[in-house]
Amino acid sequence: MPELPEVEVTRRQLAPMLVGRKVARVFTTRPSYFFLTPPATLRRRLTGRVVERLERLGKYLLADLDSGERLLLHLGMTGEIVREGAVDHDRHVHLRLEFDDGRPGVVFRDERKFGKVQLLAAGEDSKRVLRLGPDALSADAEHLHAATRGRRIPIKTLLLDQAVLAGVGNIYADEALFLARVRPTRRAAGLTRAETPAIAAAVRQVLRRAIEAGGSSISDFVQPEGGEGGYQHERHVYAREGEPCGRCGTAIRRTVLGQRSSHYCPSCQR
């Protein structure tokens, strides 16, 4: 599933493809759970609109339109928002925008349709966005420490809670906890005043490095220009069960927390 780095890479590459351009035509597939706003409404309301700004919060993209409306986009598990022509036009392309300048348009392709598209009226807030905590790129030690108090859940599970930090997913939670030398199974309330700042710093470090590397293309992620990310080649623990730890040589272990695979070094992480 695309996490914060993949969505931020998407935002940076997608912004020049959207901002300042007027939508000339909108093509959609039929109504489905992919569309939080009915396709017919999208086709009517987006046509003729100019995209003024593209922002990100956590794993969500928000495009500001000249009408005051906002287009919310979420990649879900397998979504790709790419330049027209960067991927095959098949039955999995559910939204396509063409512009009046004749340059290539933008398509939203999603094989499993867990992605989401919603058009928000001027001044309307998305309930999904309102539930989010602070963006994980600005993970704050005090905020994280306060969130751990009284929580008996594993720290890995807490990091995946989007109401605590918006944007962290399975890959980068494992990687951050490795850098912080904390096991994913540790009870959140048991973390010390020294450990939570280390985790917050590691979250920021991992996310920034993953953005620099273009994200992780482990399964489905494709950049808007059609390229792949490179962070998958730098992973310390994620999906490396049985392989030697780069620090100490101990075999990486895998466990399951909340139906999600978690990977860690039994020697380096305590």
Secondary structure as GFF3:
##gff-version 3
##sequence-region A 1 270
A	DSSP	alpha_helix	4	18	.	.	.	ID=ss1
A	DSSP	beta_strand	23	28	.	.	.	ID=ss2
A	DSSP	alpha_helix	39	46	.	.	.	ID=ss3
A	DSSP	beta_strand	51	57	.	.	.	ID=ss4
A	DSSP	beta_strand	60	65	.	.	.	ID=ss5
A	DSSP	beta_strand	70	74	.	.	.	ID=ss6
A	DSSP	beta_strand	79	83	.	.	.	ID=ss7
A	DSSP	beta_strand	93	99	.	.	.	ID=ss8
A	DSSP	beta_strand	106	110	.	.	.	ID=ss9
A	DSSP	beta_strand	116	120	.	.	.	ID=ss10
A	DSSP	alpha_helix	127	130	.	.	.	ID=ss11
A	DSSP	three_ten_helix	136	138	.	.	.	ID=ss12
A	DSSP	alpha_helix	141	148	.	.	.	ID=ss13
A	DSSP	alpha_helix	155	159	.	.	.	ID=ss14
A	DSSP	alpha_helix	170	180	.	.	.	ID=ss15
A	DSSP	three_ten_helix	188	190	.	.	.	ID=ss16
A	DSSP	alpha_helix	195	212	.	.	.	ID=ss17
A	DSSP	three_ten_helix	231	233	.	.	.	ID=ss18
A	DSSP	beta_strand	253	257	.	.	.	ID=ss19
A	DSSP	beta_strand	260	264	.	.	.	ID=ss20
###
